[in-house]
Structures are given as structure tokens and as C-alpha cells.
């Protein structure tokens, strides 16, 4: 059974067994503890750009202040809490390919990615055709390769999810950088990873409760240090911004200051 079949089976038939949850979390956390994260070039518009209840990042400056001890997190900017409710009740998406579309100015990039990382690209230089990429690009979560099975078993309680990342990253870097990595991990879950509804909802709520996150208006919030997240609270869908998180979890910038529009969904169709 591959990862996509595992995801479908578990979400349709009910929660995975506690043994499956514990083993999958343990494997992923051990990988986070056992190696330093790799630095990779940024590929704007490539790969898994946004999840169904995705979020747009207008800027991601320096590390935020340290997170406080675990506590109830049903508080924070209303736009993120509304997005969490939408995510929690969203239908589970299934398909053969994770189809992401990025538009900026007159340019459009599209990617179709399978659960095992095989990728097809369509853009201006492919003349309307989807071209298979020479190397697979696995799913990534803060620069660690992950499987859909592992994503499925992440904690669905906001505080527990935040603490799970904090524990997994405790040997990675100084506390200030670790806190920023935790926040970025949560952002990855709602922007670049096809997370199941309960995990996405937990990530939205954890971001809403994060120290320094403040409402700007009814569609956006300010991140610690001056960054901005933009989300449609009624649909949880991507809105637009001048910057978004790329497939490696890092912010993608456009030199002309144009606005990116990003969307993604599961599909069974691959254009020829």
C-alpha cells in the first residue's frame, strides 16, 4: 500500500491505530533530531506550493520571540480561527496528483506531483505541454522529507502539534532559531503540505495563538518581525501576496513586486 492509499484508507475508515500513529511520529521526529536541515536553492513556483486551505506569506523576517509553555490555543486573530474551522470541516481531497498553480503578472507555472515525488511541469517554455521532471521531489516539511503517512499521524491538538515540532527541533539550533523553525513548520502545514483536515485546523489555531501574531484586517495577520499572512476566512483558499512559501519552506520573492496568486488541489488528470 502506497502513501496515497494509506491516506485514503485511514481518512475514510476512521482514525489510524495508536500504534501506527506512535511509530510514524517516532520515525519522523528521529529524522528531525538526527541531522541538521539542508540548505537548497529556492525554486519559485516549483512543486508543492500550497495546500487546499493554504496561506500566503507576504514576508518572513527574523525569528519571533520564544514560544511560551503549552497552553490552550483557542484564541488569536479571528481570520485564522475561521480558516481553522473551514479546514476542520473540509472534504478530504484525493487524487493521483497534487496540482499546484502559481500566477504572477502574465506568467503561470503549474506542477503535478505524485505522492512519491514524481513531478510534471507546465509553463511558458513548455508550449502548453506538461513535461516530466528528471528527478523526483518528495514532500517536504521544513526541509525534511516526509511521507503522507507521517503527515497523517501528526498531532491534531494545536498545543501538542506546536510542542511536537519544538521537541523534534530541540537539538537543531539555539532557542531563538528553534522557535522560528516551529512557526515555519506550522506555516508549512497550511501552505505547502497536503495535510489532512484535522492537522491543518490544528496548525491554523497554533499559528493564531503564537506570540506576536496580530490581526491586520479581516483577511490578514502580521507575523512576529513584520511578516504577513493572507487567507480567505470563508474558504481557507489562497488569496494573493507579493511573496509565498516555496516547496522548500522558504519565502519566494519577486523582484518586480508583483502579486502571486497560488492554488492547489488533488486531481486524477494529467495533461498531455
C-alpha positions in Angstrom: 0.0 0.0 0.0 1.5 3.4 -1.0 1.2 6.6 0.9 -1.8 7.9 -1.0 -3.7 4.6 -0.5 -2.8 4.8 3.2 -4.1 8.3 3.5 -7.3 7.4 1.7 -7.9 4.3 3.8 -7.2 6.0 7.1 -9.3 9.1 6.4 -12.3 7.2 5.0 -12.3 4.3 7.6 -11.5 6.4 10.7 -8.5 7.3 12.8 -5.3 5.2 12.4 -4.4 2.9 15.2 -2.4 4.4 18.1 0.4 2.0 17.3 0.6 3.4 13.7 0.4 6.9 15.0 3.2 6.4 17.5 5.6 4.6 15.1 5.1 7.2 12.4 5.6 10.2 14.7 8.7 8.5 16.2 10.3 7.9 12.8 9.8 11.5 11.6 10.9 13.0 14.9 14.1 10.9 14.9 15.0 12.2 11.5 14.5 15.8 12.7 16.7 15.1 15.7 19.3 13.2 13.8 20.5 15.6 11.2 20.8 19.3 10.5 18.5 20.7 7.9 19.9 21.0 4.4 20.1 24.3 2.5 18.7 24.1 -1.0 18.3 26.6 -3.8 14.8 28.2 -4.0 12.7 27.2 -7.0 10.0 29.8 -7.3 6.7 28.2 -8.2 8.0 24.6 -8.1 6.5 21.6 -6.5 4.0 21.7 -3.7 3.2 25.4 -3.4 0.0 25.5 -1.4 -2.5 23.2 0.3 -6.2 23.3 -0.1 -6.6 25.6 2.9 -3.4 27.4 2.0 -2.0 30.6 3.3 0.1 33.3 1.6 3.2 34.8 3.1 4.0 38.4 2.2 7.3 38.4 4.1 9.1 36.3 6.6 11.7 38.3 8.5 13.8 37.3 11.5 13.0 34.8 14.2 10.0 35.5 16.5 10.2 35.6 20.3 10.3 32.3 22.2 7.0 30.4 22.5 5.6 30.1 26.0 4.8 26.7 27.6 2.0 24.6 26.2 -1.4 26.1 26.9 -4.9 26.3 25.5 -4.8 27.9 22.0 -8.4 28.5 21.0 -7.6 32.2 20.8 -5.9 34.6 18.3 -6.8 36.5 15.2 -10.3 35.7 14.0 -9.3 35.2 10.4 -7.0 32.3 11.3 -9.6 30.7 13.7 -12.2 31.0 10.9 -9.8 29.3 8.5 -9.2 26.6 11.1 -13.0 25.9 11.2 -13.2 25.7 7.5 -10.2 23.4 7.3 -11.6 21.1 10.0 -14.8 20.6 8.1 -13.3 20.4 4.6 -13.8 17.3 2.5 -10.7 15.1 2.2 -9.1 15.6 -1.2 -7.9 12.5 -3.1 -6.3 12.0 -6.5 -3.2 10.8 -8.3 -1.5 14.2 -8.5 -1.1 17.3 -6.2 -1.8 20.0 -8.8 -0.4 23.5 -7.9 -0.8 26.7 -9.9 1.2 29.9 -9.4 0.4 33.1 -11.2 2.5 36.3 -11.2 2.0 39.1 -13.7 1.5 37.4 -17.1 3.3 34.2 -16.1 1.8 31.0 -14.9 3.5 27.9 -13.5 1.8 24.6 -13.0 3.1 21.4 -11.3 1.5 17.9 -10.9 3.2 15.9 -8.2 2.6 12.3 -7.2 2.8 11.1 -3.6 6.2 9.5 -4.3 7.6 12.9 -5.7 7.4 12.4 -9.4 6.7 15.8 -11.0 5.4 17.3 -14.2 5.8 21.0 -15.1 3.9 23.3 -17.5 4.9 26.9 -18.1 5.7 29.4 -20.8 8.7 27.5 -22.0 6.9 24.1 -22.4 4.5 25.5 -25.0 1.4 24.2 -23.2 2.7 20.7 -22.5 3.2 19.1 -19.1 6.8 17.9 -19.1 8.0 15.3 -16.6 10.9 16.4 -14.5 14.1 14.3 -14.4 14.3 14.0 -10.6 11.5 13.3 -8.0 10.8 15.9 -5.4 9.5 14.3 -2.2 7.1 16.1 0.1 8.9 18.4 2.5 8.2 19.8 5.9 10.7 22.5 7.0 13.3 20.9 4.7 12.8 17.4 5.9 11.5 14.7 3.5 8.2 13.3 4.8 5.6 10.8 3.6 1.8 11.2 3.6 1.6 8.5 6.2 3.7 10.6 8.6 1.7 13.7 7.9 -1.5 11.8 8.6 -0.3 10.9 12.2 0.8 14.4 13.3 -1.0 15.7 16.5 -4.4 17.3 15.9 -4.3 19.4 19.1 -2.8 22.8 18.5 -0.6 23.0 21.6 0.5 19.4 21.1 1.4 20.0 17.5 3.5 23.0 18.4 5.2 21.2 21.2 5.8 18.1 18.9 7.8 20.3 16.5 9.6 22.0 19.3 10.7 18.7 20.8 11.8 17.4 17.4 13.9 20.5 16.8 15.4 20.9 20.2 18.9 19.7 19.1 18.8 21.6 15.8 19.6 25.2 16.8 19.6 27.8 19.5 16.3 28.5 21.2 15.5 31.7 19.2 16.0 29.9 15.8 14.2 26.9 17.0 11.1 28.9 17.8 11.2 30.4 14.3 11.5 26.9 12.9 8.5 25.8 14.8 6.4 28.6 13.4 7.6 27.9 9.9 6.8 24.2 10.4 3.2 25.2 11.3 3.0 27.5 8.2 4.3 24.7 6.0 1.4 22.5 7.2 -1.2 25.0 5.9 0.8 26.2 2.8 3.0 23.6 1.1 1.9 20.2 2.5 -1.3 18.4 1.7 -2.2 17.9 5.3 -5.5 16.1 6.4 -8.2 18.4 7.7 -7.7 18.0 11.5 -3.9 18.6 11.2 -4.4 21.7 9.0 -7.0 23.0 11.5 -4.6 22.5 14.4 -1.8 24.3 12.6 -4.1 27.3 11.9 -5.0 27.5 15.6 -1.4 27.1 16.7 -0.3 30.0 14.4 -3.2 32.1 15.7 -2.0 31.6 19.3 1.7 32.1 18.5 3.3 35.1 20.4 3.5 38.2 18.2 0.8 37.1 15.7 -1.7 40.0 15.3 -4.7 40.8 13.2 -4.2 43.4 10.4 -7.7 43.2 8.9 -10.4 40.6 8.3 -8.2 38.7 5.8 -4.6 39.0 7.0 -2.4 38.9 10.1 1.1 40.2 11.0 3.8 37.7 11.9 6.4 38.3 14.5 9.0 40.7 13.0 6.6 42.2 10.4 5.7 39.3 8.1 2.1 39.0 6.8 -0.2 36.1 6.2 -3.2 36.5 3.9 -6.1 34.0 3.8 -9.8 33.9 2.9 -11.5 33.1 6.2 -14.7 31.8 4.4 -13.0 29.3 2.2 -9.5 28.9 3.6 -8.3 29.2 0.0 -5.2 31.1 -1.1 -5.7 34.8 -1.7 -2.6 36.6 -3.0 0.5 38.4 -1.9 3.9 39.6 -3.1 5.6 36.6 -1.5 4.7 33.0 -0.7 6.3 30.0 0.8 8.1 27.8 -1.8 8.3 24.0 -1.8 11.3 24.0 0.5 9.5 26.1 3.1 11.4 29.3 2.3 9.8 32.6 1.1 9.8 33.2 -2.6 10.4 36.8 -3.7 9.5 38.5 -6.9 11.9 41.3 -7.9 9.2 43.4 -9.5 6.9 43.3 -6.5 4.2 41.6 -8.5 1.4 39.7 -6.7 1.4 35.9 -6.6 -1.9 34.0 -6.7 -1.4 30.4 -5.6 -3.8 27.5 -5.5 -3.6 23.7 -5.3 -5.8 20.6 -5.2 -5.7 16.9 -5.8 -6.6 15.7 -9.3 -6.6 12.4 -11.3 -5.9 14.2 -14.5 -2.5 14.9 -16.1 -2.5 16.9 -19.3 -0.6 15.5 -22.2 
